[in-house]
Structure formats: structure tokens, C-alpha cells
Amino acid sequence: MNYNDKTEVLNFDDVIMRPNKKDKKVFLLRVLPILLIPILFVLTIISTHSLRLVIIPINYVIYVLLSLFIYLFILGLFTIKKKKNKLAKKKKLRKILCIIFVSIYVICCSTGLFLLYGPYDNFRSWFISTSMSTMSHQYICKWFYSDEEIANVLSKNYIIEINEETDTSLIDMEKEEYKNKYEKQILNRKKDQDYKIIKLEVNGQRAYLAAIYDPSKVKVAVSSNVGRTGQYATKMASDNKAILAVNGGGFANAPGDTTGGRPTGVTISNGKVITDNTYSSDAQSGGLIGMTTDNKLVLIKNATASKAKKMNVRDGVSWGPFLIVNGKKSFIKGNGGWGYAARTAIGQRQDGIILLLVVDSNSTRTKGASMTDLTEIMGNYGAVNAANLDGGTSSVMVLPKKEALKYINSCDKDYCYINDPVDSSLKHKTRGIASTVIVTK
């Protein structure tokens, strides 16, 4: 295309791809402001809510730049005039594409601000409660919200656990009867069947509830290098020849390691104390989730290894919150302050049957189960005591390959994940963990 005073047509394609002296003025007064004003405006709004992402004095620099580019854009509206010309079809198309690009760009920026700070708090509640319930991603929501705004959302989404010691006399392993459709799903089984898996759907996501008929087979396995590195649940299941396994309690990364090899709180495996510490990213709720020598699930607040031993705990992990204690459900407001995510939970019915629940999430981490969902499912299937285990990327249910054919998702040698875990990079895979709850032969 030839340029001259009579035929010049100003558009983004010409300015960016074929700049000349006049085009530099157009780029400065039209193109650059259009590209930068939306993002500078977004950063300005964010800085009024939190100074963690846009720190001082960068926020003042942004205010100045935003004012400058608004001034330049207004100046350009009055100083740059287009000469009339009959545009070619190809050039019209380029102009239309530029307009579409700018429109999408502005819409995306506006949508982001609307979700973060708009009048509807559904996204805000999900975002804050989900981020704050994680071990290492709380900083994400702190980029966008002040401590006061975070506290305000969490004050509307929380769980109050039942403040009682577990009453093991409520478990009567000789009693077995159908009370409702949930009872029938659990109790209608083949003779000598070790477990049964019931497929569920929670908020549009797949879930698997395993009923373990002999609670004496429910134990805790830990990484072979516990305290230093974690292992995949399939590896721990294989090492212990488990017929089923789910992820266990909370954990932290050991120095120089990212595989989650250090269990938090009290961890006991086959009567041996593995850890006895007070560290936990969730110190305000939960505690020890243990199986006693008489095969009853106990939930112990403020647990120590000594206290667990006095209560005859043979296997246990630490996490929470506790969902049901002695048949009483914890009070949950909103989503419980934990948002929605992939979840794992354990419970025990009055007849002694152990329930192991795993719920998937989606790749964008916007779906899955809340504490309300877990409590409702455990309550429906008759749990007298129930607790939340570690969740998110850790949430897995594992079966031997030959038993997993009708559920199969992905396999590691002789064991398979029947659910669909999603890791922190949004890939469909799990991660190393410190402990698992296994079912032995």
C-alpha cells in the first residue's frame, strides 16, 4: 500500500506494521492508550483493595500513567483526523479484526473486575474461601483483597465443630438393617464381599463412596521415606498389598523437597507413632482421625501421641474439620470457609462399616465438594462419626488394576486411580503425599 496525504487511512495494522512519522503520533495518542488504559484501570482498582500485588510506590506510578494515557487518548480524539477514502475489502477486514480484539480485551478486563469486586459475592466467596483453605496458595486472594475483606467473607463461611469426645459405645457391629435407600445401597452386597463402591455425583463432578465392611482392615500407611519425601498413593498401596486406598492426613514439604513427605500432627501406623507434632496449616479445626484396637473410628481434638495411645488408637492421621461427632453434625455457614474442591472424607456407621469418600474437582477448580456436601453425604449414608481428610491434588482412590477395570482412569504399574485428580498445574495427575488410609486383605 502507498501512503500519501490524500489516501492515508489510519488503523492498527498500518500503525504497528508500517510505522512512519505520522503513524508514531497515532500510535502514541490512539493505539497505546487503548491497550494500556484498561489494564492500568484494573491495577488501579486492585490497588484500592489490596497493596500486596500492586505495592507502594508502584500504585502511585500506575495512577500517574493512567491519568497520562487518558489525557493522551482524549488529545488524540481532537488532534487526529482521518481522511475519507474508499477502503478495500481486505483493509476493512483488518479494521474489523482490530475492533474485535480491542472489544474482547476490554470485556475481559471488565469481567475480571466485575467478578472480583462486583455486587454479587458468589465468586468472591468461592475465591477467598478456596484460596485461604490451601496450604500454600493463600497469597493469591491476598493479592486482590485486603485482610478486612478476607475476614468479612470468612465470617460468612465457616464451620463450628461438635465439641465432644467420640462415644465409641454408639457403634454396634452386630446391628444391620435397612432404614432407607442409602442403607440398602450400603448393605445389599454379596456374601464375603470386602467392600462396595457406590458412584455418586456432587455438583456435577464424579464421586466414589467405598463401604468397607470389616473395619479391622482399615489402617494407615506412610511413605517409605516419611519425614523427607512423599510417595504416590499407588506406591503405598502396592507396598502394603492394599485392596483399596485413599489419601490420608495433612502434610508439609520437608526442606528442599516438594513431594509432601512430612505428616502434620499425630500420625500412627500399625501401633507405631510416626509423628507427634503440633504443626498444621489447619490448626483451628480437626485433629486426630484414628482407628482403635477394637476397630472404632475416633476423632480427637488437641491430640497428642500419648492421648491417642491411652484411647487405644492403632492407626491414625491428623486433619479436619470434623464433620459429624456422635451423630451430631457440625454447624456449617455458607460453604464452611473451605470453598469447593476435590475432597476426601472418612466416616463410620453405627454398624461399624467404614465409609471412604472421594469427590473430584474440575480443571478450573471451581467445582467439587464443600464441607456441607461432605457432611450431607456422610449423614445420608449413616455415619455416626465423620471427618474431612486432605483434599485438592491429594484426593485419590486407588484399586488394584484387576479390580479397577470398570472405573479405570489412570494406572501406575499394578494399581489405578479410579477418580480423576487434578494437580496445581491443572494437569490430570496426582502428587506425592505422606500418608494413606488403606484397606488390607
Secondary structure, 3 states (H helix, E strand, C coil): CCCCCCCCCCCHHHHHHCCCHHHHHHHHHHHHHHHHHHHHHHHHHHHHHCCCCCCCCHHHHHHHHHHHHHHHHHHHHHHCCCCCCCCCHHHHHHHHHHHHHHHHHHHHHHHHHHHHHCCCCHHHHHHHHHHHCCCCCHHHHHHHCCHHHHHHHHCCCEEECCCCCCCHHHCCCCCCCCCCHHHHHHHCCCCCCCEEEEEEEECCEEEEEEEECCHHHEEEEECCCCCCCCECHHHHHHHCCCCEEEECCCEECCCCCCCCCEECCEEEECCEEEEECCCCCCCCCCEEEEEECCCCEEEECCCCHHHHHHCCEEEEEEECCEEEECCEECEEECCCCCCCECEEEEEEECCCCEEEEEECCCCCCCCCECHHHHHHHHHHCCEEEEEECCCHHHCCEEEEHHHCCCCCCEEECCEEECCCCCCCCCCCCCCCECEEEEECC
